[in-house]
Amino acid sequence: MSFRGENFHNLDDKFRIIIPSAFRDELNGKGVLTRGWNGCLFLYPADKFDAIETELFSQPMLNQEAMDLKRWFIGSAEDVNIDGQGRMTVPERLRPLARIYKEVVSVGTGDKIELWGREAWDDYTRQQSQERLTQAAIATGLGRLSP
């Protein structure tokens, strides 16, 4: 299974969001939430995050890029649980990184779920449509993926 689609949620008064039912099976009741790119958070199934960690641990200790990635991903990572009603608490220290205050967008990107504050998501998608992701650029990118 892979994560796909875009879902909109609101944080409840305990800072929880509902994880879409299509995503819950892959997460198996828990995941790892960490800092992502472009102003979002990444939510990985625990086993997939463990594989990333293992790869980072195998890098030479004096490799500056590997150290930066370790700090970025592992340093900000937090284990999260999904309760019986499909809710997950978004930790306080991670919420500002993705501008998560009330409305939340979860975006399935194949191997992970991105969590965005609604305003951050709207800003990002507006910027992308104005700058890079024109129909021609998308078609060119897809053409590179074809066999």
TORRODO-669353 format. One record per residue (C-alpha): residue number from 1; x, y, z; residue in three letters. Coordinates in nm, 3 decimals. Last residue first. Layout:
N
resi / u / v / w / resn
NUM / X / Y / Z / ALA
...
END
This chain:
147
resi / u / v / w / resn
147 / 1.054 / 0.357 / -1.928 / PRO
146 / 0.861 / 0.670 / -1.829 / SER
145 / 0.990 / 0.869 / -1.534 / LEU
144 / 1.153 / 1.138 / -1.745 / ARG
143 / 0.824 / 1.192 / -1.927 / GLY
142 / 0.653 / 1.250 / -1.594 / LEU
141 / 0.890 / 1.538 / -1.525 / GLY
140 / 0.831 / 1.690 / -1.868 / THR
139 / 0.454 / 1.659 / -1.827 / ALA
138 / 0.472 / 1.826 / -1.486 / ILE
137 / 0.689 / 2.106 / -1.623 / ALA
136 / 0.447 / 2.163 / -1.912 / ALA
135 / 0.146 / 2.169 / -1.682 / GLN
134 / 0.316 / 2.434 / -1.472 / THR
133 / 0.461 / 2.320 / -1.146 / LEU
132 / 0.745 / 2.561 / -1.113 / ARG
131 / 0.659 / 2.914 / -1.011 / GLU
130 / 0.298 / 3.028 / -0.990 / GLN
129 / 0.143 / 2.686 / -0.930 / SER
128 / 0.414 / 2.604 / -0.681 / GLN
127 / 0.367 / 2.929 / -0.489 / GLN
126 / -0.010 / 2.876 / -0.463 / ARG
125 / 0.043 / 2.517 / -0.350 / THR
124 / 0.289 / 2.624 / -0.081 / TYR
123 / 0.081 / 2.916 / 0.046 / ASP
122 / -0.232 / 2.697 / 0.063 / ASP
121 / -0.039 / 2.425 / 0.246 / TRP
120 / 0.108 / 2.675 / 0.496 / ALA
119 / -0.240 / 2.821 / 0.559 / GLU
118 / -0.386 / 2.475 / 0.613 / ARG
117 / -0.110 / 2.371 / 0.854 / GLY
116 / 0.068 / 2.087 / 0.683 / TRP
115 / 0.115 / 1.719 / 0.759 / LEU
114 / 0.294 / 1.506 / 0.500 / GLU
113 / 0.222 / 1.136 / 0.495 / ILE
112 / 0.489 / 0.886 / 0.396 / LYS
111 / 0.602 / 0.629 / 0.139 / ASP
110 / 0.365 / 0.735 / -0.139 / GLY
109 / 0.312 / 1.107 / -0.092 / THR
108 / -0.015 / 1.110 / 0.103 / GLY
107 / -0.107 / 1.465 / 0.198 / VAL
106 / -0.259 / 1.549 / 0.536 / SER
105 / -0.394 / 1.902 / 0.564 / VAL
104 / -0.447 / 2.055 / 0.907 / VAL
103 / -0.674 / 2.337 / 1.027 / GLU
102 / -0.621 / 2.465 / 1.380 / LYS
101 / -0.266 / 2.574 / 1.462 / TYR
100 / -0.030 / 2.373 / 1.246 / ILE
99 / 0.222 / 2.617 / 1.101 / ARG
98 / 0.438 / 2.323 / 0.986 / ALA
97 / 0.733 / 2.391 / 1.219 / LEU
96 / 0.492 / 2.550 / 1.470 / PRO
95 / 0.324 / 2.211 / 1.539 / ARG
94 / 0.643 / 2.017 / 1.613 / LEU
93 / 0.712 / 2.134 / 1.971 / ARG
92 / 0.347 / 2.091 / 2.069 / GLU
91 / 0.322 / 1.729 / 1.957 / PRO
90 / 0.049 / 1.644 / 1.704 / VAL
89 / -0.175 / 1.399 / 1.886 / THR
88 / -0.310 / 1.117 / 1.670 / MET
87 / -0.670 / 1.010 / 1.631 / ARG
86 / -0.799 / 0.695 / 1.461 / GLY
85 / -1.073 / 0.623 / 1.715 / GLN
84 / -0.875 / 0.341 / 1.875 / GLY
83 / -0.579 / 0.571 / 1.930 / ASP
82 / -0.297 / 0.639 / 1.688 / ILE
81 / 0.038 / 0.657 / 1.859 / ASN
80 / 0.327 / 0.892 / 1.793 / VAL
79 / 0.703 / 0.846 / 1.819 / ASP
78 / 0.888 / 1.175 / 1.787 / GLU
77 / 1.155 / 1.280 / 1.543 / ALA
76 / 1.319 / 1.625 / 1.561 / SER
75 / 1.673 / 1.504 / 1.622 / GLY
74 / 1.627 / 1.200 / 1.401 / ILE
73 / 1.527 / 1.383 / 1.087 / PHE
72 / 1.713 / 1.714 / 1.091 / TRP
71 / 1.999 / 1.625 / 1.324 / ARG
70 / 2.064 / 1.300 / 1.142 / LYS
69 / 2.039 / 1.479 / 0.808 / LEU
68 / 2.296 / 1.737 / 0.916 / ASP
67 / 2.529 / 1.464 / 1.040 / MET
66 / 2.495 / 1.279 / 0.709 / ALA
65 / 2.576 / 1.598 / 0.519 / GLU
64 / 2.880 / 1.661 / 0.741 / GLN
63 / 3.031 / 1.315 / 0.687 / ASN
62 / 3.262 / 1.273 / 0.987 / LEU
61 / 3.052 / 0.998 / 1.145 / MET
60 / 3.056 / 0.796 / 0.825 / PRO
59 / 2.708 / 0.689 / 0.714 / GLN
58 / 2.565 / 0.361 / 0.845 / SER
57 / 2.360 / 0.542 / 1.110 / PHE
56 / 2.180 / 0.734 / 0.835 / LEU
55 / 2.082 / 0.411 / 0.660 / GLU
54 / 1.961 / 0.258 / 0.985 / THR
53 / 1.759 / 0.570 / 1.063 / GLU
52 / 1.593 / 0.561 / 0.723 / ILE
51 / 1.506 / 0.192 / 0.776 / ALA
50 / 1.366 / 0.271 / 1.123 / ASP
49 / 1.150 / 0.541 / 0.964 / PHE
48 / 1.004 / 0.280 / 0.730 / LYS
47 / 0.937 / 0.043 / 1.021 / ASP
46 / 0.767 / 0.314 / 1.229 / ALA
45 / 0.526 / 0.413 / 0.951 / PRO
44 / 0.632 / 0.763 / 0.854 / TYR
43 / 0.471 / 1.100 / 0.927 / LEU
42 / 0.662 / 1.389 / 0.774 / PHE
41 / 0.597 / 1.744 / 0.895 / LEU
40 / 0.560 / 2.042 / 0.665 / CYS
39 / 0.741 / 2.368 / 0.591 / GLY
38 / 0.912 / 2.297 / 0.259 / ASN
37 / 1.083 / 1.980 / 0.377 / TRP
36 / 0.991 / 1.761 / 0.672 / GLY
35 / 1.045 / 1.767 / 1.048 / ARG
34 / 0.949 / 1.443 / 1.215 / THR
33 / 0.655 / 1.223 / 1.312 / LEU
32 / 0.718 / 0.853 / 1.364 / VAL
31 / 0.429 / 0.611 / 1.347 / GLY
30 / 0.188 / 0.405 / 1.546 / LYS
29 / -0.137 / 0.212 / 1.528 / GLY
28 / -0.054 / -0.003 / 1.225 / ASN
27 / 0.062 / 0.291 / 1.014 / LEU
26 / -0.023 / 0.109 / 0.690 / GLU
25 / -0.370 / 0.023 / 0.816 / ASP
24 / -0.437 / 0.378 / 0.935 / ARG
23 / -0.377 / 0.557 / 0.604 / PHE
22 / -0.705 / 0.463 / 0.428 / ALA
21 / -0.890 / 0.541 / 0.751 / SER
20 / -0.773 / 0.901 / 0.739 / PRO
19 / -0.578 / 0.997 / 1.053 / ILE
18 / -0.804 / 1.212 / 1.268 / ILE
17 / -0.617 / 1.499 / 1.426 / ILE
16 / -0.532 / 1.559 / 1.788 / ARG
15 / -0.431 / 1.884 / 1.958 / PHE
14 / -0.631 / 1.813 / 2.277 / LYS
13 / -0.895 / 2.077 / 2.186 / ASP
12 / -0.939 / 1.913 / 1.846 / ASP
11 / -0.714 / 1.990 / 1.553 / LEU
10 / -0.916 / 2.025 / 1.237 / ASN
9 / -0.886 / 1.802 / 0.934 / HIS
8 / -0.849 / 1.813 / 0.555 / PHE
7 / -0.738 / 1.518 / 0.344 / ASN
6 / -0.524 / 1.497 / 0.030 / GLU
5 / -0.459 / 1.175 / -0.152 / GLY
4 / -0.216 / 0.891 / -0.155 / ARG
3 / -0.022 / 0.678 / 0.093 / PHE
2 / 0.110 / 0.355 / -0.051 / SER
1 / 0.000 / 0.000 / 0.000 / MET
END
